Amino acid sequence: MSKTLLIFRHEFLHTIKRTGFIILTLALPVLALLAIGVFHAVSGIAKPPTEVARIGYVDEAGGFDQFTSQENIILVRFDTTEAATQALIKKGIKEYFIIPSDFMSKGQVRRYTTQKELYPPPATTTAIKSFLTNNLLAGKAPATTITLVEAPLNIVTIRLTTTGIVAPEQGGFGNFIIPAVFGLLLALAIIFSSTYLLQGLGEEKENRLMEILLSSVSTKQLITGKVLGIGAAGLTQVVVWVVSTPLLLNLASSSIGGFISTIQTPADFLVLGIVYFILGYSLFAVLSAGVAAVSTTVREGQGLASIFTLFAIAPFWFFSLLLAFPNSPVWVVFTIFPFSAPVLVMLRLGLTGVPVWQLAVSIVVLVLSIIGGLLLTARLLRVYMLMYGKRPRFVEIIRNLKSG
């Protein structure tokens, strides 16, 4: 068995036995199964009877005396404001409102309550609006027209392909759930996997075990085995998520239904998720190896590596802007930028259609960045891997790279 394969096997087995690795790998399927189980447990408990609320009103405008039963709210009429106030104080009603004599010209009612609140409860607002609308239009318009006036707009968006047929992926919030969750897990997988590599190299250098290893294997064999071994472990995580996602969705959709049944997995998402993990991990791994080479301790290396690993989760910092403007030129640039590309592409796939040329350019830039990172890291390893003591300054690193 070759030395590279031995290192690969050791790093792979060592990584998949880590507690943090196991927890992160099982996080998605276990949490999803727990959520489904909790839903079944809660849904099996009988719901308590719905309480009917009593809301008073004073009709100073006149003519509002019908439709006093609105869902779970009963509207009680009072002749005077004083009578309504007394009923509120004695808890005979929950609250009351006054329909002033100038309501027809101003459309304003005054609401009174003993509760401190930011805004009226939606159920109360809906009940009052329906009560007023039905009384105003009673006998003047059909019931269907009144219903349409109360809820005048219900937009149903249907996405078409470039050939004019209905697209299989209709978008919407349900289409964004899986890419968003996967994007977050992908960022964590990339960061943790590259961190494992940095820790391993840093500890071996700090403990001077690196001298013994490099006496038996070449720098190329050592780095290749470590990168591939830890990368294979990380890829195992991604495969577990990819395989479990459709199964969990089918289980949740059949048992829960409702909104869950609208969740979709984009057709190109599964393949691109694996591709971008491999490329993203490779880039962060080779850079982590370079950081480990110039760092004197593991803690120092982690501090330096955080500078570029933060880019992996940067898309979540500006999530609201991404949600509002998914096709902004800014996001196009960061889709191509290698450090943010893996996670950002996942998020954009759930929000909008990412043009093929952007995906192609992004992948090419990632591949070129990996090649450049490999060349840079190889020189750093050759010059600094067996150097101890004070970390070299940036100017010294540049000078040694040029001379190396």
Steps between C-alpha positions, in 0.01 A plus 500: 500500500645839399590758764243748364225238533608419857477868595166526320359204692625627835359853452166371372444260790628749756267774371179296480550387860503858630199590714452832323506330160238242602271766650520720190444206266189382681368848579272534197335153498471472879355848549256443214384167649464662842292783351268249329468301822424811707234604248328162529516515879357850515234433238388195695411714801141622490478873448315693771167652399539833324405794721243740358604861559245777563577842351273794556421784264312830508324594175488879477473491119195271499421200284760256637283238665549183290776237463595519869641144495848495345692170528581467872403856585156624609433872456281648775324832440486773766292816484756725670874518546456500879311170487773342286770630734325354805466163324873507417596582859280218634654263240166444330676574170860474390509841333273735308508741208297804399366561150486884493234698321751613237613143424366512143723797416814410699481119527648505852392315815634544853592184688529474881673224696663446840791304349836653405584393146705600196210463257151348495488119475447385137184307596347814652590715201354245259178466699443877521578549132265219396224632730523851353527385139206260520276762660597766244433275199206299633221504241715698259729225369501118473675301773773397256573865422519582870749215550709630212497852647627365833786311328538666159828343389644149495793479260600155376833511318577230243853472367551407133810366331662675205291277271173617656404187695436487876833454681532199733657726766260778591717679754356663811602466862458124491766478230744697715487292820724211395770711324515737800540220754744315274697821441546548874603139554730520198674805646548320831627185326755696296620698800520199734671280243767759421537573872567131567779514243647815651484356852663176391791668323535761773514247782747282312721801436462634855585159652788454252335183374526657156874435498441126546224490238703684238789262556274220374275671245533795267320828555286429195396155628419639844285789381329296227404225744372744761301715255340198331431314827330790678329602177356150457362519854340836423358364176346217701309763697368660184394165352310414821314833478430465128367145534293569812340824376250349249414217742433742786296728274279211387451389861417852620272572204296181547470535878477876544400641161403867485797728438743206517347356183602818310870457579694411187854387429637671186605245238849649459543558870615150601774473237620858548503453877754218469705685235523818705586312816792326328627825349432710810664253733802460272555876494466547875705188571803602296491851649468353850807288432687814397390679817612202711842516335568864601335477845693409814198375697156355422324797663696745289416303187129498583506876542662548159270249330189676632579793269402302190265243657266784602425550130329160499223629729506860373184452285299446820610838635318679219217251470225766491667675205550169322133415557386834353748523210622147410612605150684817603841549331654487848384141546614410149851615596494301826367197311823508302719594799647161605473532879130585508392306188417156652245626754368794297421281200294268724298795636444656158383167355215509750411863428538536127638339187879532481612537136719220369778742406525618863525142624760418235714807577466435873619140466790599272613771744482252786709246309760765409505621861563145622787456254649834605449413866674165452805665341512763776451248780764265359759776521391599851523139617840456344636816664322519838365160603809415707562855621416576866496802726371839389248512217654663189369841401302548182791674325731210586249248365476685168878524474549130578227400254674694222836350581348151552 
